C-alpha cells in the first residue's frame, strides 16, 4: 500500500513496502525548490563556461543552457536538493534507515520539478515475550592470594634495578658486549656492534644467538654460530650461516626490592606492607566487581537474544560495520596515525578489517534490538530531565554547555542517545528481575579487565 505525504519544504513523497524492513520512496521536489537548485548550480558553475559575447562567468543561465544543453545544471541541482528532500521524506513517514539508500533518478524538469526514488532498509522491530525469571551465576569478586601477589610482583618489577653480577649469564639477564659477524669468513653490513646491551630471551637477535650466551661471564670471548631464517627481510642473508665473535663486557641481573615496609612507603602512601597489601586487595576487588557485573549482564543478554524474534536485514550489519570503522578511525587518529598508514603498516584492507569485526557487529545489532524490545514491553520513556541528567553524567556537560547541547543537538543524534539510554534502563530491569545462583561465571562470559 502506498502512502503519500507532503511537507512545507516543497517535497512530496510516496512510500511503498517492497519487502520485510525495506521500503521504496518516490520523492517529488516541487518546481520552485528545483529552480532554487538550478540557481545554486548556476552560481557555483557559471565561471566555468565560455559564451561568445559575454565575459567568462557573466553569461545568463538560459544562454548557457542554450549553448551547452538544457540539462547542463540538472545534476548539480539534484545533488543540492536531494539530501534535504530525502531527510524530509524520512521525517514525513517517520522512517529510520539502517544503511545508506539506493537512489535512482526519475523525471526532471524546471516546470514539473524533480522525481527520484530511494530504496532503503529500515530499522526492524524485535519481539520478546518472556524475560522474567532468568538466572545467572553469582561469580566471585573476592581477590585471590595469587591475584594479590601478581599485583605486588608487578610493582616489584616496576621498581627493580639492574646490577652487575659475577656469575654466568642466565635468561633474563642483560649482557653488554662487543660483537662482529661473518658470513663465509667475510664481515657483513650491520653485523657488528660495540657496548651493545642485549636482554637474553628478548628475541632481539637471530634465533639461537641469545641462547648461546647463557653461561658466559664478564671477560669471556666466545663464538656464536647461527643461521639466518629463510624468510629474513634481507634476501642476501636469508638462510645463510653466520659466525659472531662476541666479547662479553658485563652481565647484569634484575634486582627486585623486598616486599617490606620500606617498599610500601616507596610505592604508596602507606607506612606498612600490610596496609599496602590490604589496599591492593581492595582495588582488585573493585575492578573484579565491575567486571563481574558486566559479565553477569552479558550472560543474561545472551539469554534474552535467544528469546527474541526479529528479522534483521543484512544492511543493518553493514551499517554497524561502517560505524565500527568510523570509531576505529577516530581511535587511530587519537594515536597520531591515519587509517591509510595503518593499513600499509599492517597490510590490512578495510574489507579484511570489517571481516574480522563481523561477529561483533552481529552481536551488537542483536543486543540493541533485543533491549529495545524489552524497553517497548516495559513502556520505558526518557523525559527531558532524565536525558539532561544522563548527558551531565556521561558527557560531563552542565550549566551553559548543557543548555547549548540540549538546544542544538540534531534530532537524529538525540534519538540515538535516547535509544542507548533506554537500553541501559531495560538491562537494569532485566537484572532486577533475574535471580543470582551459586556458581562461577562461564569463562566466555568473563570480560578481560584492562590494566590500570
C-alpha positions as CSV (number, residue, x, y, z in Angstrom):
1,X,0.0,0.0,0.0
2,X,1.3,3.4,-1.0
3,X,1.1,6.4,1.4
4,X,1.6,10.0,0.3
5,X,2.9,12.7,2.5
6,X,3.6,16.4,1.9
7,X,5.5,18.9,3.9
8,X,6.2,22.6,4.0
9,X,9.7,22.2,2.4
10,X,8.2,21.7,-1.1
11,X,8.7,17.9,-1.0
12,X,6.1,15.2,-1.6
13,X,6.8,11.6,-1.0
14,X,5.1,8.2,-1.5
15,X,6.1,5.1,0.4
16,X,5.7,1.5,-0.6
17,X,6.7,-1.6,1.3
18,X,8.8,-3.7,-1.1
19,X,9.9,-6.5,1.3
20,X,10.3,-7.0,5.1
21,X,12.1,-4.0,6.6
22,X,12.6,-2.4,3.2
23,X,10.6,0.4,1.6
24,X,10.7,2.4,-1.7
25,X,10.2,6.1,-1.5
26,X,9.1,8.1,-4.5
27,X,10.1,11.7,-3.7
28,X,9.0,14.7,-5.7
29,X,10.7,18.0,-5.4
30,X,8.5,21.0,-6.3
31,X,9.4,23.1,-9.4
32,X,10.0,26.1,-7.0
33,X,12.6,24.1,-5.0
34,X,14.2,22.6,-8.1
35,X,14.6,26.1,-9.5
36,X,16.4,27.0,-6.3
37,X,18.7,24.1,-7.0
38,X,19.3,25.3,-10.6
39,X,20.1,28.8,-9.4
40,X,22.6,27.3,-6.9
41,X,24.2,25.2,-9.6
42,X,24.4,28.2,-12.0
43,X,26.0,30.4,-9.4
44,X,28.5,27.7,-8.5
45,X,29.5,26.8,-12.0
46,X,28.9,29.8,-14.3
47,X,32.6,30.8,-14.2
48,X,33.5,27.5,-16.0
49,X,31.6,28.4,-19.1
50,X,32.7,30.5,-22.1
51,X,29.9,32.0,-24.2
52,X,30.7,34.3,-27.2
53,X,29.6,37.9,-26.4
54,X,29.9,37.5,-22.6
55,X,32.8,37.8,-20.2
56,X,33.6,34.5,-18.5
57,X,31.2,33.9,-15.7
58,X,28.7,36.6,-16.8
59,X,26.5,34.8,-19.2
60,X,22.9,34.3,-18.1
61,X,21.8,30.8,-17.2
62,X,19.4,30.5,-20.1
63,X,22.1,31.5,-22.5
64,X,24.5,28.8,-21.1
65,X,21.7,26.2,-21.2
66,X,21.0,27.1,-24.8
67,X,24.7,26.8,-25.7
68,X,25.6,23.7,-23.6
69,X,22.2,21.9,-23.3
70,X,19.1,22.4,-21.2
71,X,20.1,19.9,-18.6
72,X,23.6,21.2,-18.1
73,X,22.8,22.3,-14.5
74,X,20.4,19.5,-13.6
75,X,22.9,17.0,-12.0
76,X,24.3,19.6,-9.6
77,X,20.9,21.0,-8.9
78,X,19.7,17.5,-8.0
79,X,22.7,17.0,-5.7
80,X,21.7,20.2,-4.0
81,X,18.0,19.5,-3.3
82,X,18.3,15.7,-2.9
83,X,19.7,15.5,0.7
84,X,17.1,17.7,2.2
85,X,14.3,16.1,0.2
86,X,15.4,12.6,1.3
87,X,15.6,13.7,5.0
88,X,12.1,15.3,4.7
89,X,10.7,12.1,3.3
90,X,12.2,10.1,6.2
91,X,10.6,12.6,8.7
92,X,7.3,12.6,6.8
93,X,7.0,8.8,7.2
94,X,8.8,8.5,10.5
95,X,11.4,6.2,9.0
96,X,14.8,5.2,10.5
97,X,17.1,3.8,7.9
98,X,19.8,1.3,8.9
99,X,22.1,1.9,5.9
100,X,22.6,4.3,3.1
101,X,19.8,4.3,0.5
102,X,19.9,3.1,-3.1
103,X,18.9,6.2,-5.0
104,X,17.9,6.4,-8.7
105,X,16.7,9.5,-10.7
106,X,13.3,9.9,-12.3
107,X,11.9,12.7,-14.5
108,X,13.5,16.1,-14.0
109,X,12.3,19.4,-15.5
110,X,12.2,23.1,-14.4
111,X,8.4,23.2,-14.9
112,X,7.5,20.0,-13.2
113,X,10.3,19.7,-10.6
114,X,12.4,16.6,-9.9
115,X,11.5,13.0,-9.1
116,X,13.8,10.4,-7.6
117,X,13.4,7.0,-6.0
118,X,15.1,5.8,-2.8
119,X,15.1,2.2,-1.7
120,X,16.1,1.9,1.9
121,X,16.2,-0.7,4.7
122,X,14.5,0.5,7.9
123,X,15.1,-0.5,11.5
124,X,13.4,-3.8,12.3
125,X,11.2,-4.2,15.4
126,X,12.1,-7.1,17.7
127,X,9.6,-9.0,19.7
128,X,10.2,-10.7,23.1
129,X,7.5,-12.4,25.2
130,X,9.2,-13.7,28.3
131,X,12.2,-12.3,30.0
132,X,11.3,-12.9,33.7
133,X,12.8,-15.4,35.9
134,X,16.2,-15.6,34.3
135,X,19.2,-16.8,36.3
136,X,22.8,-16.0,36.3
137,X,25.8,-17.4,38.3
138,X,26.9,-15.0,41.1
139,X,30.6,-15.2,40.3
140,X,33.1,-14.2,43.0
141,X,34.7,-10.8,43.1
142,X,36.9,-11.5,46.1
143,X,40.6,-11.3,45.1
144,X,42.7,-14.5,45.4
145,X,46.1,-14.7,47.0
146,X,47.6,-15.3,43.6
147,X,46.0,-12.1,42.2
148,X,47.2,-10.0,45.1
149,X,50.7,-11.5,44.7
150,X,50.7,-10.8,41.0
151,X,49.9,-7.2,41.6
152,X,52.7,-6.9,44.2
153,X,55.1,-8.6,41.9
154,X,54.2,-6.2,39.1
155,X,55.1,-3.3,41.4
156,X,58.4,-5.1,42.3
157,X,59.2,-5.3,38.6
158,X,58.4,-1.6,38.0
159,X,60.7,-0.7,40.9
160,X,63.5,-3.2,40.1
161,X,67.1,-2.2,39.2
162,X,69.9,-3.8,37.2
163,X,73.1,-4.7,39.0
164,X,76.3,-6.3,37.6
165,X,76.8,-9.9,38.8
166,X,79.9,-12.0,38.9
167,X,78.2,-15.3,37.7
168,X,77.4,-17.0,34.4
169,X,74.6,-15.2,32.4
170,X,71.1,-16.5,32.6
171,X,68.0,-16.0,30.6
172,X,66.5,-12.6,31.5
173,X,70.0,-11.1,32.2
174,X,71.3,-8.2,30.3
175,X,74.6,-8.9,28.6
176,X,76.8,-6.0,27.5
177,X,79.1,-7.0,24.6
178,X,81.1,-6.2,21.5
179,X,80.4,-8.4,18.5
180,X,81.4,-8.9,14.9
181,X,79.6,-11.1,12.5
182,X,81.0,-13.0,9.5
183,X,79.4,-14.9,6.5
184,X,81.8,-17.2,4.7
185,X,84.7,-15.5,6.6
186,X,83.7,-12.0,5.5
187,X,82.2,-9.2,7.7
188,X,78.7,-8.2,6.6
189,X,76.9,-4.9,6.9
190,X,75.0,-4.5,10.1
191,X,76.8,-7.4,11.7
192,X,78.9,-5.5,14.3
193,X,78.3,-3.5,17.4
194,X,80.1,-2.2,20.5
195,X,78.9,-1.7,24.1
196,X,75.6,-3.3,23.0
197,X,73.1,-4.3,25.7
198,X,71.1,-7.5,24.9
199,X,68.4,-8.9,27.2
200,X,68.7,-12.7,26.9
201,X,65.4,-14.1,25.9
202,X,64.1,-10.9,24.3
203,X,64.3,-12.4,20.8
204,X,66.0,-9.3,19.5
205,X,68.8,-11.2,17.7
206,X,68.7,-14.1,15.2
207,X,67.2,-17.3,16.7
208,X,69.8,-19.3,18.6
209,X,72.1,-16.3,19.3
210,X,70.9,-15.4,22.7
211,X,70.7,-19.0,24.0
212,X,74.4,-19.4,23.2
213,X,75.3,-16.6,25.5
214,X,73.8,-18.3,28.5
215,X,76.6,-19.4,30.8
216,X,79.1,-16.7,29.7
217,X,80.8,-14.5,32.3
218,X,82.3,-11.0,32.0
219,X,85.6,-11.1,30.2
220,X,84.7,-14.2,28.1
221,X,85.4,-14.3,24.4
222,X,83.1,-16.7,22.6
223,X,81.9,-17.6,19.1
224,X,78.2,-17.9,18.3
225,X,77.1,-19.9,15.3
226,X,73.7,-19.1,13.8
227,X,71.7,-19.4,10.6
228,X,69.6,-16.6,9.2
229,X,65.9,-17.5,8.8
230,X,64.8,-18.4,5.2
231,X,62.3,-15.6,5.4
232,X,64.8,-13.0,6.6
233,X,64.0,-9.4,5.5
234,X,67.3,-9.1,3.6
235,X,67.4,-11.7,0.7
236,X,71.2,-11.6,0.7
237,X,71.4,-13.1,4.2
238,X,68.3,-15.4,4.1
239,X,69.3,-18.9,5.0
240,X,73.0,-18.0,5.3
241,X,75.2,-19.5,8.1
242,X,77.0,-16.8,10.2
243,X,79.6,-16.8,12.9
244,X,79.7,-14.0,15.5
245,X,82.8,-13.2,17.6
246,X,81.5,-11.9,20.9
247,X,83.4,-10.2,23.7
248,X,81.3,-10.2,26.9
249,X,81.8,-7.0,28.8
250,X,79.3,-7.2,31.6
251,X,76.4,-9.3,32.9
252,X,73.6,-7.5,34.7
253,X,70.7,-9.1,36.6
254,X,67.4,-7.7,37.7
255,X,67.3,-7.0,41.5
256,X,63.8,-6.9,42.9
257,X,63.1,-4.8,46.1
258,X,62.0,-6.7,49.2
259,X,58.2,-6.7,50.0
260,X,58.6,-4.9,53.3
261,X,57.6,-1.6,54.9
262,X,60.2,0.4,53.1
263,X,58.8,-0.9,49.8
264,X,55.3,0.1,50.8
265,X,56.5,3.6,51.7
266,X,58.4,4.0,48.4
267,X,55.5,3.0,46.1
268,X,52.4,4.2,48.1
269,X,51.1,6.5,50.8
270,X,51.0,3.6,53.3
271,X,53.6,3.0,56.1
272,X,53.4,-0.8,56.2
273,X,53.4,-3.6,53.7
274,X,50.3,-4.9,55.5
275,X,48.4,-1.7,54.8
276,X,49.6,-1.6,51.2
277,X,48.6,-5.3,50.7
278,X,45.1,-4.5,52.0
279,X,44.8,-1.6,49.6
280,X,45.9,-3.7,46.7
281,X,43.3,-6.3,47.6
282,X,40.6,-3.6,47.8
283,X,41.5,-2.2,44.4
284,X,41.5,-5.7,42.8
285,X,38.1,-6.4,44.4
286,X,36.7,-3.1,43.0
287,X,37.9,-4.0,39.5
288,X,36.5,-7.5,39.7
289,X,33.2,-6.3,40.9
290,X,32.8,-4.1,37.9
291,X,34.0,-6.9,35.6
292,X,31.7,-9.5,37.3
293,X,28.7,-7.1,37.0
294,X,29.4,-6.6,33.3
295,X,29.8,-10.3,32.8
296,X,26.5,-11.1,34.5
297,X,24.8,-8.6,32.2
298,X,26.5,-10.2,29.2
299,X,25.4,-13.7,30.4
300,X,21.7,-12.5,30.7
301,X,21.8,-10.7,27.4
302,X,22.7,-13.9,25.6
303,X,19.6,-15.5,27.1
304,X,17.5,-12.5,26.0
305,X,18.7,-12.6,22.5
306,X,17.8,-16.3,22.3
307,X,14.2,-15.4,23.3
308,X,13.9,-12.6,20.8
309,X,12.2,-12.8,17.4
310,X,13.4,-10.4,14.7
311,X,14.3,-10.4,11.1
312,X,17.5,-8.4,10.6
313,X,18.4,-7.1,7.2
314,X,22.0,-7.6,6.0
315,X,22.1,-3.8,5.6
316,X,21.9,-3.3,9.3
317,X,25.1,-5.3,9.9
318,X,26.8,-3.4,7.1
319,X,25.7,-0.1,8.8
320,X,27.2,-1.3,12.1
321,X,30.4,-2.2,10.4
322,X,30.6,1.3,9.0
323,X,30.1,2.7,12.4
324,X,32.9,0.5,13.8
325,X,35.2,1.6,11.0
326,X,34.5,5.3,11.9
327,X,35.1,4.5,15.6
328,X,38.4,2.8,14.7
329,X,39.5,5.7,12.5
330,X,38.9,8.2,15.4
331,X,40.9,5.9,17.7
332,X,43.8,5.6,15.3
333,X,43.8,9.4,14.8
334,X,43.9,9.9,18.5
335,X,47.1,7.7,18.5
336,X,48.7,10.1,16.0
337,X,48.2,7.9,12.9
338,X,45.9,7.9,9.9
339,X,44.0,4.8,8.7
340,X,45.8,4.7,5.4
341,X,49.2,4.5,7.1
342,X,47.9,1.8,9.5
343,X,46.6,-0.2,6.5
344,X,50.0,0.0,4.8
345,X,51.9,-1.0,8.0
346,X,49.6,-3.9,8.9
347,X,49.0,-4.9,5.3
348,X,45.3,-4.9,6.1
349,X,42.4,-3.5,4.0
350,X,39.0,-2.1,5.1
351,X,37.4,-5.3,3.8
352,X,39.7,-7.6,5.9
353,X,39.2,-5.4,9.0
354,X,35.4,-5.4,8.6
355,X,35.5,-9.2,8.0
356,X,37.4,-9.6,11.4
357,X,34.7,-7.5,13.1
358,X,31.7,-9.2,11.6
359,X,30.9,-11.4,14.6
360,X,31.0,-8.5,17.0
361,X,28.8,-6.4,14.6
362,X,26.2,-9.1,14.6
363,X,26.3,-9.4,18.4
364,X,26.0,-5.6,18.8
365,X,23.0,-5.3,16.5
366,X,21.1,-8.3,18.1
367,X,21.8,-6.9,21.6
368,X,20.4,-3.5,20.8
369,X,17.3,-4.7,19.1
370,X,16.7,-7.2,22.0
371,X,17.0,-4.5,24.6
372,X,14.7,-2.2,22.5
373,X,12.1,-5.0,22.6
374,X,12.3,-5.1,26.4
375,X,12.1,-1.3,26.6
376,X,9.0,-1.4,24.5
377,X,7.4,-4.1,26.6
378,X,8.1,-2.1,29.8
379,X,6.8,1.1,28.1
380,X,10.1,2.8,29.1
381,X,10.4,6.5,28.2
382,X,13.1,9.2,28.5
383,X,12.0,12.6,29.9
384,X,13.9,15.7,29.1
385,X,15.0,15.8,32.7
386,X,16.4,12.2,32.6
387,X,18.1,12.9,29.3
388,X,19.8,16.0,30.6
389,X,20.8,14.1,33.8
390,X,22.4,11.3,31.7
391,X,24.2,13.8,29.4
392,X,25.6,15.5,32.5
393,X,26.7,12.1,33.9
394,X,28.1,10.7,30.6
395,X,29.5,13.8,28.8
396,X,30.2,15.9,31.9
397,X,28.2,18.8,30.5
398,X,26.4,21.2,32.8
399,X,25.4,24.9,33.0
400,X,25.5,26.8,29.8
401,X,27.3,24.0,27.9
402,X,24.4,21.6,28.8
403,X,21.8,24.1,27.8
404,X,23.6,24.7,24.5
405,X,23.9,21.0,23.8
406,X,20.2,20.4,24.6
407,X,19.0,23.1,22.2
408,X,21.4,22.4,19.3
409,X,21.6,18.6,19.3
410,X,20.2,17.2,16.0
411,X,17.1,15.2,16.3
412,X,18.7,12.0,14.9
413,X,21.6,12.2,17.3
414,X,19.2,12.8,20.3
415,X,17.2,9.8,19.2
416,X,20.3,7.7,19.0
417,X,21.4,8.7,22.5
418,X,17.9,8.2,23.9
419,X,17.9,4.7,22.5
420,X,21.2,3.9,24.2
421,X,19.8,5.2,27.5
422,X,16.6,3.2,27.2
423,X,18.6,0.1,26.5
424,X,20.5,0.7,29.7
425,X,17.3,1.1,31.6
426,X,15.9,-2.1,30.0
427,X,19.0,-4.0,31.0
428,X,18.7,-2.7,34.6
429,X,15.1,-4.0,34.8
430,X,16.2,-7.5,33.4
431,X,18.9,-7.6,36.1
432,X,16.4,-6.7,38.8
433,X,14.0,-9.4,37.7
434,X,16.8,-12.1,37.4
435,X,17.9,-14.4,40.2
436,X,21.5,-15.0,41.2
437,X,22.5,-18.6,41.7
438,X,25.7,-20.1,43.2
439,X,28.5,-20.9,40.9
440,X,31.2,-19.2,38.8
441,X,30.5,-17.4,35.6
442,X,31.5,-19.4,32.4
443,X,34.9,-18.3,31.2
444,X,33.5,-17.0,27.9
445,X,31.3,-14.5,29.9
446,X,34.2,-13.1,32.0
447,X,35.3,-9.9,30.5
448,X,39.0,-9.1,30.2
449,X,40.0,-6.4,32.8
450,X,42.0,-3.5,31.4
451,X,45.3,-2.8,33.1
452,X,45.4,0.3,35.2
